[in-house]
Structure formats: structure tokens, C-alpha cells
Amino acid sequence: MDPLTNAGLGARRNEDIALDLLKFVAATAGVGRPVVASTGFSGASAPKPEEHVAQLLELYSRCLSAVEGKGPEQEKAGKGAAQ
């Protein structure tokens, strides 16, 4: 049976689970929060929007790999084959 057919019956796709995992990790780790300005010396400037999007996409990719049961070694091998 098609996975999309079962979606209404409570089954969830890996992409949906990975997205929920991304939201949890981002909220817990503070990814996506703006850098708060403080007086005195500042260590680093706020990341550019492009850098922020790239970080989120990388995090989503890692979450999806974790949901699919792929380890870091398999994830790296898959990236090399896709390029």
C-alpha cells in the first residue's frame, strides 16, 4: 500500500518525523534565535540569513538520516554518491 494512502490512518512519513525532530532540536539548542546585543565586547556578529538557512537545512538532513536509521558513515557515503 502507498505510504501516502496510510497517512490519514495515523502513519507518519519519515519527513514529518524529521521535521518535528528538527523543531525540537532547534528549540532546545537555541538555533534560530537572534543574537542578543550586549554592552562591551562581542565575540561574533549575528549570522547572515543565508548561513542560518544552510544550518537549518543541514540539521534537517541530519534529522532525516537519524529517523531513517542511517549512521554518520552512511550519510557521508550517500552525499558522495549524490554529487
The 8 nearest C-alpha neighbors of each residue, nearest first, counted from 0:
[[1, 2, 4, 5, 3, 6, 10, 8],
 [0, 2, 4, 3, 5, 6, 12, 10],
 [3, 1, 5, 4, 0, 6, 12, 10],
 [4, 2, 6, 5, 1, 7, 12, 0],
 [5, 3, 1, 2, 6, 7, 0, 8],
 [4, 6, 8, 2, 3, 7, 10, 1],
 [5, 7, 10, 3, 8, 4, 9, 11],
 [8, 6, 5, 9, 4, 10, 3, 11],
 [9, 7, 5, 6, 10, 4, 11, 3],
 [8, 10, 7, 6, 11, 5, 12, 4],
 [9, 11, 6, 8, 5, 12, 7, 2],
 [12, 10, 6, 9, 15, 13, 16, 5],
 [11, 13, 14, 15, 16, 10, 2, 6],
 [12, 14, 16, 15, 17, 66, 11, 67],
 [13, 15, 17, 12, 16, 18, 63, 11],
 [16, 14, 18, 12, 17, 13, 19, 11],
 [15, 17, 13, 19, 18, 14, 20, 12],
 [18, 16, 63, 20, 14, 62, 15, 19],
 [17, 19, 21, 15, 20, 16, 14, 22],
 [20, 18, 22, 16, 21, 17, 23, 15],
 [19, 21, 17, 23, 18, 22, 24, 16],
 [22, 20, 18, 24, 19, 23, 59, 25],
 [23, 21, 19, 25, 20, 24, 26, 18],
 [22, 24, 20, 26, 21, 25, 27, 19],
 [23, 25, 27, 21, 26, 22, 28, 20],
 [26, 24, 30, 22, 28, 23, 27, 29],
 [27, 25, 29, 23, 24, 28, 22, 30],
 [26, 28, 24, 25, 29, 23, 30, 22],
 [29, 27, 25, 30, 26, 24, 23, 31],
 [30, 28, 26, 27, 25, 32, 31, 24],
 [31, 29, 25, 28, 32, 26, 27, 24],
 [32, 30, 29, 33, 25, 51, 26, 55],
 [31, 33, 30, 29, 34, 26, 35, 25],
 [32, 34, 35, 31, 45, 30, 46, 29],
 [33, 35, 45, 36, 32, 44, 46, 31],
 [36, 34, 33, 37, 32, 45, 44, 41],
 [37, 35, 34, 38, 41, 33, 44, 45],
 [38, 36, 35, 39, 41, 40, 34, 42],
 [37, 39, 40, 36, 41, 35, 42, 34],
 [40, 38, 37, 41, 36, 42, 43, 35],
 [39, 41, 42, 38, 37, 43, 36, 44],
 [40, 42, 43, 39, 37, 44, 38, 36],
 [43, 41, 40, 44, 39, 45, 37, 36],
 [44, 42, 41, 45, 46, 34, 40, 36],
 [43, 45, 46, 42, 41, 34, 47, 36],
 [44, 46, 34, 47, 43, 33, 35, 48],
 [47, 45, 50, 51, 44, 48, 49, 34],
 [46, 48, 50, 49, 51, 45, 52, 44],
 [49, 47, 51, 50, 52, 46, 53, 45],
 [50, 48, 52, 51, 47, 53, 46, 54],
 [51, 49, 53, 47, 48, 52, 46, 54],
 [50, 52, 48, 54, 49, 53, 47, 46],
 [53, 51, 55, 49, 54, 50, 56, 48],
 [52, 54, 50, 56, 51, 55, 57, 49],
 [55, 53, 51, 57, 52, 56, 58, 50],
 [54, 56, 58, 52, 57, 53, 59, 51],
 [57, 55, 59, 53, 58, 54, 52, 60],
 [56, 58, 60, 54, 55, 59, 53, 61],
 [57, 59, 55, 61, 56, 60, 54, 62],
 [60, 58, 62, 56, 61, 57, 21, 63],
 [61, 59, 57, 63, 58, 62, 56, 64],
 [60, 62, 58, 64, 59, 63, 65, 57],
 [63, 61, 59, 65, 17, 64, 60, 58],
 [64, 62, 17, 66, 60, 65, 61, 59],
 [63, 65, 61, 69, 67, 62, 66, 68],
 [64, 66, 62, 68, 63, 67, 69, 61],
 [67, 65, 63, 68, 64, 62, 17, 13],
 [68, 66, 64, 65, 69, 63, 13, 62],
 [69, 67, 65, 66, 64, 70, 63, 73],
 [70, 68, 64, 67, 65, 73, 74, 71],
 [69, 71, 73, 72, 74, 68, 65, 64],
 [72, 70, 74, 73, 75, 69, 64, 61],
 [71, 73, 75, 70, 74, 76, 69, 77],
 [72, 74, 76, 70, 75, 71, 69, 77],
 [73, 75, 71, 77, 76, 72, 70, 69],
 [76, 74, 78, 72, 77, 73, 71, 79],
 [75, 77, 73, 79, 74, 78, 72, 80],
 [78, 76, 74, 80, 75, 79, 73, 81],
 [79, 77, 81, 75, 80, 76, 82, 74],
 [80, 78, 76, 77, 81, 82, 75, 74],
 [79, 81, 77, 78, 82, 76, 75, 74],
 [82, 80, 78, 79, 77, 76, 75, 74],
 [81, 79, 80, 78, 77, 76, 75, 74]]
